[in-house]
Amino acid sequence: MKKTISVLVVCALLLAVSPVAAHAHGAVAAALALGAFATFGLLATAPVWAYPHYAYPAPAYYGPPAYYAPAPSYAPPAPPLINREVVYPHGKHVLYGDGVTTAYQWVWVPSPPAPPAR
């Protein structure tokens, strides 16, 4: 790569100092001048466009991610206790079933009669 650049620089310099460029008239002189300018521009900016990795800083190193402990798992709250008996002086209502596999059912259970007086 360095050899190619040095050959191009020598050619551009020889073209710039050649007698053809000095005695050229009109369009030929303009063409030679533009060609020399383009060659010089390419050679002068070669470090920028030929090696773009020099134009950017080295990538930053990021360490491994921090470890976060998992959130504690909690058991779901126990379902509220169901009052399965409603007691009255002359009897009670009793709730049967679980509501999932067996339907809820309230059953009236009368109190036993009072013993006879003596």
Beta strands, then each sheet from edge to edge (+ up, - down):
strand 1: 85-88
strand 2: 91-96
strand 3: 105-110
sheet 1: 1+ 2- 3+
end
